[in-house]
Amino acid sequence: MVDAKPSLLLHVCCAPCSTHVIQLLKHDFEVTPYFYNTNIHPQEEYERRFKEMMGLAEKIGVKLIQGEYDLERWFKATKGYENEREGGKRCEICYYLRLEQTAIFASQSGYEYFTTTLSISPHKKAAVINFIGEDLAVTSEPKFYRSKHLHSLVARHQHLRSDLQSQRSKSARKKLNQISGYWQRLQRNVNHHISRQIVDSCPRDLPLPWRT
């Protein structure tokens, strides 16, 4: 019997950025692409990108969900930042709007994880995107996926626990207690390092305009 893969809602910005990401994530997750990009305008360009994403989803066999196209929300949120350079505060607001809606939809729909293709672009600030994702995950049910290393450790740990539990021997119970204690210490250590990396990778004077 094959164990069910955890569900992951993947915010997608366009088909080119999504192709390889979806194929990789499908090895470990039940992936659902989520197209929520109210920043794209004019609407003709938005519809063209969505059509391309629909074609990709059909080709690789995943269900694509389309979020609401709320251009007014985008203009309202970025008012006053029209002349910001690429990578400035306006971009940070844009990251937040899209990740926030992804986290909300993932929580309402029962997904276990959420993440985005935005961080793979060389034109986007991956550290800021990860910071926002982790920040949103604090108050949402699904986890923000950013550490493949931690995920692989979890999978191996769960498989070993299942094997030991099925044996029901004294030695198996002893080993189970040992790895349970080890895992708790390891998980605390990994979580600490992830938190440290998030803090260290962000500028000390990083503005958080989405909280104002």
C-alpha positions in Angstrom: 0.0 0.0 0.0 1.4 3.4 -1.0 1.2 6.1 1.6 -0.7 9.2 0.5 1.4 12.2 -0.3 0.8 15.4 1.6 -1.1 18.1 -0.2 0.5 21.3 -1.3 -1.0 24.4 -2.8 1.5 26.0 -5.2 1.1 29.6 -6.1 2.1 30.0 -9.7 3.0 33.2 -11.5 3.4 31.9 -15.1 3.8 28.7 -17.1 7.6 29.0 -17.7 8.4 29.3 -14.0 6.0 26.5 -13.1 7.1 23.6 -15.4 10.1 22.3 -13.6 8.9 23.2 -10.1 5.7 21.2 -10.4 7.5 18.2 -11.8 9.9 18.2 -8.9 7.3 18.7 -6.2 5.1 15.9 -7.6 7.6 13.4 -6.4 6.8 14.3 -2.7 3.4 16.1 -2.8 0.0 16.1 -4.3 0.5 19.4 -6.0 -2.3 21.8 -6.9 -1.2 25.0 -8.8 -3.0 28.2 -7.7 -3.1 31.1 -10.1 -3.6 34.3 -8.1 -1.9 37.3 -9.7 -3.9 40.5 -9.4 -0.8 42.5 -10.2 -0.8 41.5 -13.9 -2.4 44.1 -16.1 -3.8 44.9 -18.5 -6.4 42.1 -18.2 -5.6 40.8 -21.7 -2.0 40.0 -20.5 -3.5 38.3 -17.4 -5.8 36.1 -19.5 -2.9 35.2 -21.9 -0.8 34.0 -19.0 -3.7 32.1 -17.4 -4.4 30.4 -20.7 -0.7 29.3 -21.0 -0.9 28.0 -17.4 -4.1 26.1 -18.2 -2.3 24.4 -21.1 0.6 23.4 -18.9 -1.7 22.0 -16.2 -3.5 19.9 -18.7 -0.3 18.6 -20.2 1.3 17.4 -17.0 -2.0 16.2 -15.4 -2.7 18.6 -12.5 -5.7 20.6 -11.6 -5.3 24.4 -11.8 -7.3 26.6 -9.5 -7.8 30.2 -10.5 -8.0 32.9 -7.8 -10.0 36.0 -8.1 -8.7 38.7 -10.4 -8.9 41.8 -8.1 -6.9 44.5 -9.8 -8.5 47.2 -7.6 -7.0 45.5 -4.5 -3.5 45.6 -6.1 -3.8 49.3 -7.0 -5.1 50.2 -3.5 -2.3 48.2 -1.8 0.5 49.7 -3.8 -0.8 53.3 -3.9 2.1 55.7 -3.2 4.7 53.2 -4.4 4.2 53.6 -8.2 7.7 54.9 -8.7 9.5 52.2 -6.7 12.4 50.4 -8.4 12.2 46.7 -9.2 12.8 44.8 -5.9 11.6 47.7 -3.7 8.7 48.1 -1.3 6.2 47.7 -4.1 7.5 44.2 -4.9 7.4 43.2 -1.2 3.7 44.3 -1.0 3.1 42.2 -4.2 4.8 39.2 -2.7 2.7 39.5 0.4 -0.7 40.0 -1.4 -0.2 36.8 -3.4 1.2 34.7 -0.6 -1.4 35.9 1.9 -4.2 34.8 -0.4 -2.5 31.5 -1.1 -2.2 30.8 2.6 -5.8 31.8 3.2 -7.1 29.5 0.3 -4.8 26.7 1.4 -6.1 26.9 5.0 -9.8 27.1 3.9 -9.3 24.1 1.5 -7.4 21.8 3.9 -4.0 21.8 2.3 -1.1 20.7 4.4 1.5 23.0 2.7 1.7 26.1 0.6 4.5 27.7 -1.3 5.2 29.7 -4.5 7.2 29.7 -7.7 8.2 33.3 -7.2 11.3 32.5 -5.3 13.0 30.7 -8.2 13.2 33.8 -10.3 16.5 35.6 -10.3 14.6 38.9 -10.4 12.8 38.2 -7.1 14.1 38.3 -3.5 13.9 34.7 -2.3 14.9 35.7 1.2 12.1 38.2 1.5 9.6 35.7 0.0 10.6 33.0 2.4 10.4 35.5 5.3 6.8 36.4 4.3 5.8 32.8 3.8 7.2 31.8 7.3 5.5 34.8 8.8 2.1 33.8 7.3 2.5 30.2 8.4 2.6 31.3 12.0 -1.1 32.2 11.9 -2.3 29.7 9.2 -3.0 26.0 9.4 -0.8 24.9 6.4 2.9 25.0 6.7 5.1 27.0 4.3 7.3 24.7 2.4 10.9 25.9 2.0 13.2 23.1 3.4 13.5 19.9 1.3 16.1 18.6 3.8 13.6 18.7 6.7 10.9 17.1 4.6 13.1 14.1 3.7 14.1 13.7 7.3 10.4 13.6 8.3 9.6 10.9 5.7 12.5 8.7 6.8 11.6 9.1 10.4 7.9 8.2 9.8 8.9 5.1 7.8 11.2 3.9 10.5 8.6 4.5 13.2 6.0 2.5 11.3 8.4 -0.5 10.9 9.3 -0.5 14.6 5.7 -0.2 15.7 4.7 -3.2 13.5 7.4 -5.4 15.2 6.0 -5.0 18.7 9.1 -6.5 20.3 11.0 -5.2 23.4 14.0 -4.2 21.4 11.8 -2.4 18.9 10.1 -0.4 21.6 13.5 0.5 23.1 14.7 1.6 19.6 11.5 3.5 19.1 12.0 5.5 22.3 15.5 6.3 21.3 14.7 7.7 17.9 11.7 9.6 19.3 14.0 11.5 21.6 16.6 12.0 18.9 13.9 13.3 16.5 12.6 15.8 18.9 16.1 17.2 19.5 16.9 17.2 15.8 13.6 18.9 14.9 14.2 21.7 17.4 17.7 22.1 16.1 16.6 22.3 12.4 13.8 24.7 13.2 16.3 26.9 15.1 18.7 27.0 12.1 15.8 27.7 9.7 14.7 30.6 11.8 18.3 31.9 12.1 18.7 31.7 8.3 15.5 33.7 7.7 16.7 36.4 10.1 20.3 36.5 8.8 19.2 36.6 5.2 17.0 39.6 5.6 18.4 43.2 5.8 18.3 44.6 9.3 16.3 47.6 8.1 13.9 45.5 6.0 10.7 47.4 5.7 7.5 45.5 6.3 5.0 47.7 4.5 2.4 44.9 4.4 1.9 45.3 8.1 1.1 49.0 8.0 
